[in-house]
């Protein structure tokens, strides 16, 4: 075993023991390692629970997201982590993941109609003198995962690279995309370029199973929806 400083938790000053520290000072002052130490309960002959937790975290670059991806069998490979301790770690991190997911879903807007897109994006695009091209990445339930500015350009157009658009979509595991751009002129009519780009992206999305569900053109006071007009 690698040489790590070790000390039994029972030998620590009372205010430095994870459980006692939580009781005395509150949960927010505990480090990730201390919280994991509480989950696993005890260490080994050579490592306290806190040292063992620090060692495990060091193997995932102190990234809780990476730790959460580890299976029970992965965790059992660490000396001092048996099945019961591995289950405790997995269960604790899963509870955190579910809480985070619920919180994010409450905060995330949901796109049900083109009007939802207009209300979400109008504040980004109002009074802009040049064109901006955005994508909204949606999950299976149409909640917005991310809002991404792809490009901005002149008064008459901007470039939207399909490779960049679908890279963002695949990186986020998005199920669908909404295309959004503004017309600073106030003209809601889509240009031939808008129509060509939309068709190109719709076709590409079908191949990758990332569906383009709308393209919304926004002005300061109104919007045009490809989906509403049946030309998607």
C-alpha positions in Angstrom: 0.0 0.0 0.0 1.2 3.5 -0.8 2.5 5.5 2.2 -0.3 7.8 3.4 -0.5 9.7 6.6 -2.8 7.7 8.8 -4.5 8.3 12.1 -7.6 6.8 13.7 -10.6 9.0 13.9 -10.8 8.2 17.6 -7.4 9.9 18.0 -8.5 13.1 16.3 -9.6 16.1 18.4 -13.3 15.9 18.8 -14.0 19.0 16.7 -12.1 17.3 13.8 -14.0 14.0 13.7 -16.5 14.1 10.8 -19.6 13.2 12.8 -18.7 15.4 15.7 -17.6 18.2 13.4 -21.0 18.0 11.6 -22.9 18.2 14.9 -20.7 21.1 16.2 -20.3 23.2 13.1 -22.9 22.1 10.6 -22.7 20.0 7.4 -21.5 22.9 5.1 -18.0 23.0 6.8 -17.2 19.3 6.0 -15.0 18.5 3.1 -16.1 15.9 0.5 -13.7 13.4 2.1 -15.2 14.0 5.5 -18.7 13.5 4.2 -17.7 10.3 2.4 -16.0 9.1 5.6 -19.3 9.4 7.4 -20.9 7.2 4.7 -18.3 4.5 5.0 -18.1 4.7 8.8 -14.6 3.2 9.4 -11.3 3.0 7.8 -8.6 0.3 7.8 -5.8 -0.7 10.2 -3.6 1.8 8.5 -6.0 4.5 7.3 -8.7 6.4 9.0 -12.1 6.7 7.2 -11.1 10.3 6.3 -7.8 9.2 4.9 -9.4 6.3 2.9 -12.0 8.8 1.5 -9.2 11.2 0.5 -7.4 8.3 -1.2 -10.5 7.3 -3.1 -11.2 10.9 -4.2 -7.6 11.3 -5.3 -8.1 8.4 -7.8 -10.9 10.3 -9.5 -9.1 13.7 -9.4 -11.4 14.8 -6.6 -14.3 14.8 -9.0 -17.6 13.7 -7.3 -19.1 13.3 -10.8 -16.5 10.7 -11.7 -16.9 9.0 -8.3 -20.6 8.7 -8.9 -19.9 6.8 -12.1 -18.1 4.1 -10.3 -19.9 0.8 -9.7 -20.0 -1.2 -6.5 -17.4 -3.6 -7.9 -15.2 -0.6 -8.9 -15.3 0.7 -5.3 -14.6 -2.7 -3.8 -11.2 -2.7 -5.5 -10.1 -0.1 -2.9 -8.6 -1.9 0.1 -10.9 -1.2 3.1 -14.1 -0.9 1.0 -16.3 -3.9 1.2 -19.7 -4.4 -0.3 -21.6 -2.6 2.5 -19.4 0.5 2.3 -19.5 0.5 -1.5 -23.3 0.4 -1.3 -23.3 3.3 1.1 -21.2 5.5 -1.2 -23.3 4.6 -4.3 -26.6 5.2 -2.4 -25.4 8.5 -1.0 -24.2 9.9 -4.3 -27.4 8.7 -6.1 -29.5 10.6 -3.6 -27.4 13.7 -4.4 -27.9 13.1 -8.1 -31.6 12.8 -7.8 -31.9 16.0 -5.7 -29.8 17.9 -8.2 -31.9 16.6 -11.0 -35.2 17.6 -9.4 -33.8 21.1 -8.6 -32.6 21.6 -12.1 -35.9 20.4 -13.6 -37.8 22.9 -11.5 -35.5 25.7 -12.7 -35.4 24.7 -16.3 -37.9 26.1 -18.7 -40.0 23.6 -20.7 -40.7 24.1 -24.4 -44.2 23.1 -25.4 -44.9 25.7 -28.1 -43.2 28.2 -30.3 -44.5 30.9 -28.0 -42.4 29.4 -25.2 -39.4 29.8 -27.4 -40.2 33.4 -28.1 -40.8 34.3 -24.4 -37.5 32.5 -23.4 -35.3 34.0 -26.1 -36.9 37.5 -26.6 -34.8 39.0 -23.7 -31.6 37.7 -25.3 -32.4 39.1 -28.7 -34.4 42.3 -28.2 -32.8 45.4 -29.7 -29.8 43.5 -31.0 -28.5 45.2 -34.2 -26.9 42.1 -35.6 -28.1 38.5 -36.1 -27.5 35.9 -33.4 -28.0 32.2 -33.9 -28.9 30.1 -30.9 -29.8 26.5 -30.2 -31.9 25.2 -27.4 -31.0 21.6 -26.4 -33.9 19.7 -25.0 -34.3 16.4 -23.1 -36.9 13.8 -23.8 -39.5 15.8 -21.8 -38.7 19.0 -23.7 -37.0 20.7 -20.7 -34.1 23.0 -21.8 -30.8 21.4 -21.0 -28.8 24.3 -22.4 -29.1 27.5 -24.4 -26.1 28.0 -26.6 -25.0 30.9 -28.8 -23.7 29.3 -32.0 -22.7 32.5 -33.9 -23.4 36.1 -34.5 -22.9 38.1 -37.6 -23.9 41.1 -39.7 -27.3 42.8 -40.1 -28.3 40.3 -42.8 -27.1 36.9 -41.7 -24.9 34.7 -39.6 -23.2 31.4 -40.0 -24.5 28.3 -38.3 -22.1 25.3 -38.7 -24.0 22.0 -38.5 -20.9 20.2 -37.1 -20.7 22.6 -34.1 -24.5 22.4 -33.5 -24.6 18.7 -33.4 -21.4 18.4 -31.4 -23.1 20.4 -28.6 -26.2 18.3 -28.9 -24.3 15.0 -28.7 -22.2 16.2 -25.8 -25.3 17.0 -23.8 -27.2 13.9 -24.9 -30.0 16.1 -26.2 -33.0 14.4 -27.6 -34.1 17.4 -29.7 -33.1 20.9 -30.8 -34.8 24.2 -31.4 -33.1 26.6 -33.7 -33.5 30.3 -32.9 -32.2 33.4 -34.6 -33.3 37.0 -34.9 -34.0 39.4 -37.8 -32.8 42.8 -36.7 -34.7 44.3 -39.7 -38.0 43.3 -38.2 -38.9 41.2 -41.2 -40.3 37.9 -40.1 -40.2 36.2 -43.5 -37.5 33.4 -43.6 -34.9 33.9 -46.3 -33.9 31.2 -48.8 -30.8 30.7 -46.7 -32.9 30.2 -43.6 -35.0 27.6 -45.4 -32.0 25.8 -46.8 -30.1 25.7 -43.5 -33.2 24.4 -41.7 -33.7 21.6 -44.1 -30.0 20.7 -43.9 -30.1 20.6 -40.1 -33.4 18.6 -40.0 -32.0 16.0 -42.3 -28.7 15.7 -40.3 -30.7 15.5 -37.1 -32.7 12.5 -38.4 -29.5 10.6 -39.1 -28.2 11.2 -35.6 -31.6 10.8 -33.9 -31.4 14.4 -32.6 -34.6 15.9 -33.9 -34.9 19.5 -35.0 -38.4 20.3 -33.7 -38.6 24.0 -34.7 -36.8 27.0 -36.1 -38.0 30.2 -34.6 -37.2 33.6 -36.1 -37.6 36.4 -33.6 -38.0 40.2 -33.9 -38.5 42.6 -31.1 -42.3 42.2 -31.2 -43.2 39.0 -32.9 -41.9 35.6 -34.2 -42.1 33.1 -37.0 -42.2 29.4 -36.4 -41.3 26.9 -39.1 -43.1 24.2 -37.2 -46.3 26.3 -36.8 -46.2 27.1 -40.6 -45.8 23.4 -41.5 -42.5 24.0 -43.4 -40.1 22.2 -41.1 
